[in-house]
Amino acid sequence: METHGPSPNVNLTAESAQLVKTLLEKHRHTITKEQEGNSPESELKNIKWVANKDFTMEVGKQQIGEYIQTWDVQPCWLYSLDFLFTTEEEHHTFYHYRARFSTPTPRKPIQGTACVYFIMDTSKVRDQTLPVEVHFVVESNRLVHTPGRTRFREKWLADVIESKTFCSFPFLLSQ
């Protein structure tokens, strides 16, 4: 697997590796229908993703930002979005991004962070007018989510920050 990107020091994170593995498995096997874990009465929000032929690294970053804006999270959550790197496979190019979330306040301007890792899959063999495939994982989780099929939960971010706090300050567990 080739890796290209602006920062050669960025390692292929466990989350990014999981996304690539899942997408490659998906393409190796015919999937008739993905399970949807949401009730039919709840509308899932999504955006219209760019076609393979029109995709660029910047368009991908812009669209992930648009998608994040559809999430039902409190306005206190701020995030930064970064392009990490690309990986090349025989029939796919994967673009890796990271959204880093925190809830800074005047009392605690430097808060813990929770990351959501995105991967955008541009196919070299599929119809170029089809949209890119997009998937994401929340830091320290293995479940791969698909926009339009998953309702993002604010609790996921809070849980990551909470677990980091307990790992950093184990004495909090004994109280």
N, C-alpha and C positions, 0 to 999 in steps of 0.2 A: 504494500500500500504506500503510494507516494504521498507526501505531505508538503503543501505549499502555503505560505502565508507571510504576513508582515513580520512576525516575530518567531525566529527559529527556536527560541528558548521555550516556547509554549509546548508543553507535553500533550500528547493525546490523552485527555482526561478519561477517567473511567466512564463518565457519562457520555462523552462523545463516542468512545469505543462501543458502548452499548447501543447507541443510536445507529451506528454504521452496521453493526452485527444484525440488528433487528431488520433494518432495511434490506440488507443483502439476503437474509433468510426469506423475507417477504417476496423478493423478486425471484428466488429460486423455486418457490412453491406457489401454486395457483391458489389464491385465496378467493373464495366465493363471496363471503360476507364477513366483515369484522363485527364482533359483538359490541353492542352499545349498552353501556351500563347506566344509561340515564332514562328517566321516565319519558314517555312520548309527549306528555303535555308540556314539558319544559323545553323551550326553544334554545338550541345551541347556537351561539354566535360564532361567526366566521367572517372572513373577507374573501374577495375574489383574488386568488393567487395568480401571479404573472405566468405567462406561457414560457415554456422552456426556451424558445427562441429569443425572447425579450429579457431573459434573466441576466442581471449583473450583480456583483457583490453588493453594490450600494442599493439597488432596487430590493434585494433580499433584506437588507438591514431596515430599509424604510417600511417594507411590508410587515416584518416582525413587529416593529413599533406600532403600526396600525392595528395589528392583531392584539397586541397587549392592551391597547386602549379599549378593546371590547370586553375585557375581563371585568368582573364585578368585584373590584378591590377598593378599599378605602383610599381617599386621596392622599393620606399620610404616607403611603408607600411610594417612594421615589425609586427610579431605576436608571441605570446606565446600560447601554447596549453596545456590545463590541463584536466586531468580526474577529474570529480567532485564526482560522486557517482553512485550507481546502485539502481534501484527500481524493485521490484518483483511483478508481477501480476500472475494470475492463469496459463496462458499459455505463458507468455513472461517475459523476463528479459530485462530491458532497461538500457543501459550504457550512462551516461550523460557526455558530454565534453564541454569545453568552449575554444574558440579561442578569444584572446584579441588582437585587432589591434590598432596600433598607428603609427604616422609619426614623430618620434623624429628628431630634427635638432640640430646643434651646438648652435643656438640661443635659442631654446626651447627644451632642452633635455627631459623634462617631459611634454608630450602632453596629451590631453584628449584621452580616449580610446573608442573603439566601440567593442562590443562583438558579436560573432556569436555562438549560442548554438546548439550543435549537439546531436542527440540521435541515438543510434544504437540498433535495436530491434533484439534480438535473440529469436527465437521461440522454445518453448518446444514441439510443436506438428507438425510443418511443417517438410517436408523432410529436413534432416540435411545437404544435399548437396547443397541446395539452398543458395544463398547469404543472408547475413544479410540485413535488411531494414535500410536505413539511411535517416534521415530528419534533417532539420536545420531551425532555425529562427534567424533573425537579432534582436539584442537588441531593445526593445521597439516597435517591430512590431508583428503582430499577424499572418501574412501569413506564413504558413508552406511550405517550399521548399523541393524538392526532387532532389538529384543529378542526372544528366542526363536528367532532365525535366525542369530545371531552369538555366538560364544564370545569374551567379552572377554579380552584378553591383557594381563597386567601389563606385559609388555615394551613395549607401546605407550606407557605413561606414562613409563617409564624412557627410551625413545628421545626423547621430546619434551624432557625435562629435559636429556638429554645434548646434543641438538642446540642447545638454548639456551645451554648452557655453552660449546660450541665457538664459537657466534656471539659470545658476550660476551668470550671470551678466545681470539682467533684464534692467539695464539702457542702454544697447546697443540697445535695441529695440526702445527706444525713440529718437534715433539720426536720 
